[in-house]
Amino acid sequence: MQVMKWSVIALAVAAGTSQLAFASAQSESNGFVEDSSLNVLSRNLYFYRDFRNAGPDRNDDPQEWGQGFIATYESGFTQGTIGFGVDAIGLLGIKLDSGKGRAGSGLFPTGSDGRSQDDYSEAGGAVKLRLSNTVLKYGDQFTALPVLSTDDSRLLPEVAEGFLITSNEIEGLELHAGRFTAINAQAQTYHDSLGLKGADVLGGSYSFTDDLSASLYYSDVEDSFKKYYGNANYTFGISEGQSLNFDFNIYKTDYDKEYTSTGKSEDNTIWSLAAAYNFGAHTVTAAYQKSHGGYDGIGYDYGVDGGGTVWLANSVQRSDFNSEDEKSWQLRYDLDFADFGVPGLKFMARYISGSGAKTETTDNGKEWERDIQVGYTVQNGPAKDLNMRVRQATYRSGDGVYYGSPSIDEVRVILEYPLSIL
């Protein structure tokens, strides 16, 4: 069996080498300055959350408004066999409206007096090397890996520190390997607010065809857990203007005994399957998600490895439906108004229901969430690419499934304008 296993691997490598990209990205480099880019994303965000019927221990309802600027500079690579470059990140958040009784939205750092800071900022840089189509990057960076993903759901994004190798030597195959030693939260400015000691990541994705792709990833987060992730995505073209897409995601997490409150090793497996039917301007999606195992009501856990490390169908605006042994389903509808003569205008509505969650008080905790979003992107003129979104969420749960907050109404108004300077 071992001989057969290595024979299959050898055949796969041989087949892959026949698809080696003839054009090397490094050989086509125009230079450090010539390929440089500088972009600034202006983000204006209003956030309101109403904790309904939450009890006397929670009287404040977060309601804050802020202006954020996310600047990213990426140099080109010097010419030669090995190219050298640098990247830089600059973040600035400004409070426009808040109050002592309205803080805690996650938009700003909060002082000892319970008030949000007037402003906060962060800056970081990274060096990078490129050989052929492989890039090694070390320093501060945003990451979008299923086992280590920086969150960008508030005013400013999380920032990770470490090194990451990204290789695209074979057409359709992208490989990643890296180690990260710090992640700074969205509303913090010091070095490592999430307490990450170290995380090793490894994996990649492969596009078999334009319609079929798969990915496998692994991470080992020091004193926390080991994660295994898999994904398969397939799109079936039914006819002109009609298609059916299937997306399967699965995590297997082995928790270290130092991490769990039980003092012993635990594990969790969570998976989701989504099917989306697209016909013209309409897309209807149905999804099912199931969590197996966990500890003290926690099934799939994440955060120390990045607040966006939850690539599951039912991870939505408020809840992730990821409690111990929880099962959930979702029905979603999307409408693109471009077919009706209004390009840039989009609408989304979804409903998710979960049950069977194990909590401290029950073995059948229930929760549901309804999300509605309307968005518009300006298509031309001086304000071209200005994106405006209004997001509303209604969340209800029983038996403290979600942080003891059983009834929440939430509104977010987001205006984003990307500016390309270089």
Secondary structure as the mmCIF struct_conf table of DSSP 4:
data_model
#
loop_
_struct_conf.conf_type_id
_struct_conf.id
_struct_conf.beg_label_comp_id
_struct_conf.beg_label_asym_id
_struct_conf.beg_label_seq_id
_struct_conf.end_label_comp_id
_struct_conf.end_label_asym_id
_struct_conf.end_label_seq_id
HELX_RH_AL_P HELX_RH_AL_P1 GLN A 2 THR A 17
TURN_TY1_P TURN_TY1_P1 SER A 18 GLN A 19
STRN STRN1 LEU A 20 LEU A 20
BEND BEND1 PHE A 22 ALA A 23
TURN_TY1_P TURN_TY1_P2 ALA A 25 GLU A 28
TURN_TY1_P TURN_TY1_P3 PHE A 32 ASP A 35
STRN STRN2 SER A 37 PHE A 51
TURN_TY1_P TURN_TY1_P4 ARG A 52 ASN A 53
TURN_TY1_P TURN_TY1_P5 PRO A 56 ASP A 57
STRN STRN3 GLN A 63 GLU A 74
BEND BEND2 GLN A 79 THR A 81
STRN STRN4 ILE A 82 ASP A 97
HELX_RH_3T_P HELX_RH_3T_P1 LYS A 100 ARG A 102
BEND BEND3 SER A 105 PHE A 108
STRN STRN5 THR A 110 THR A 110
TURN_TY1_P TURN_TY1_P6 SER A 112 ASP A 113
BEND BEND4 GLY A 114 GLY A 114
HELX_LH_PP_P HELX_LH_PP_P1 ARG A 115 ARG A 115
STRN STRN6 SER A 116 SER A 116
HELX_LH_PP_P HELX_LH_PP_P2 GLN A 117 GLN A 117
BEND BEND5 ASP A 118 ASP A 118
STRN STRN7 ASP A 119 LEU A 131
TURN_TY1_P TURN_TY1_P7 SER A 132 ASN A 133
STRN STRN8 THR A 134 GLN A 141
STRN STRN9 ALA A 144 LEU A 145
TURN_TY1_P TURN_TY1_P8 PRO A 146 VAL A 147
STRN STRN10 LEU A 148 SER A 149
BEND BEND6 SER A 153 LEU A 156
STRN STRN11 VAL A 159 SER A 167
STRN STRN12 ILE A 170 ILE A 170
TURN_TY1_P TURN_TY1_P9 GLU A 171 GLY A 172
STRN STRN13 LEU A 173 ASN A 184
TURN_TY1_P TURN_TY1_P10 GLN A 186 ALA A 187
BEND BEND7 TYR A 190 HIS A 191
TURN_TY1_P TURN_TY1_P11 SER A 193 LEU A 194
STRN STRN14 ALA A 199 SER A 207
BEND BEND8 PHE A 208 ASP A 211
STRN STRN15 LEU A 212 VAL A 221
TURN_TY1_P TURN_TY1_P12 GLU A 222 SER A 224
STRN STRN16 PHE A 225 SER A 239
TURN_TY1_P TURN_TY1_P13 GLU A 240 GLY A 241
STRN STRN17 GLN A 242 TYR A 255
TURN_TY1_P TURN_TY1_P14 LYS A 257 TYR A 259
BEND BEND9 THR A 260 THR A 260
TURN_TY1_P TURN_TY1_P15 SER A 261 THR A 262
BEND BEND10 GLY A 263 LYS A 264
STRN STRN18 GLU A 266 PHE A 279
TURN_TY1_P TURN_TY1_P16 GLY A 280 ALA A 281
STRN STRN19 HIS A 282 GLY A 293
STRN STRN20 TYR A 295 TYR A 295
TURN_TY1_P TURN_TY1_P17 ASP A 296 GLY A 297
STRN STRN21 ILE A 298 ILE A 298
BEND BEND11 TYR A 300 TYR A 300
STRN STRN22 GLY A 303 GLY A 303
TURN_TY1_P TURN_TY1_P18 VAL A 304 ASP A 305
STRN STRN23 GLY A 306 GLY A 306
TURN_TY1_P TURN_TY1_P19 GLY A 307 GLY A 308
TURN_TY1_P TURN_TY1_P20 ALA A 313 ASN A 314
BEND BEND12 GLN A 317 ARG A 318
STRN STRN24 SER A 323 SER A 323
TURN_TY1_P TURN_TY1_P21 GLU A 324 ASP A 325
STRN STRN25 LYS A 327 ASP A 336
HELX_RH_3T_P HELX_RH_3T_P2 PHE A 337 PHE A 340
TURN_TY1_P TURN_TY1_P22 GLY A 341 GLY A 341
TURN_TY1_P TURN_TY1_P23 PRO A 343 GLY A 344
STRN STRN26 LEU A 345 ALA A 357
BEND BEND13 GLU A 360 THR A 361
BEND BEND14 ASP A 363 ASN A 364
STRN STRN27 GLY A 365 THR A 377
BEND BEND15 ASN A 380 GLY A 381
TURN_TY1_P TURN_TY1_P24 PRO A 382 ASP A 385
STRN STRN28 ASN A 387 SER A 397
BEND BEND16 GLY A 398 GLY A 398
TURN_TY1_P TURN_TY1_P25 ASP A 399 GLY A 400
BEND BEND17 TYR A 402 TYR A 402
TURN_TY1_P TURN_TY1_P26 TYR A 403 GLY A 404
STRN STRN29 SER A 407 SER A 420
#
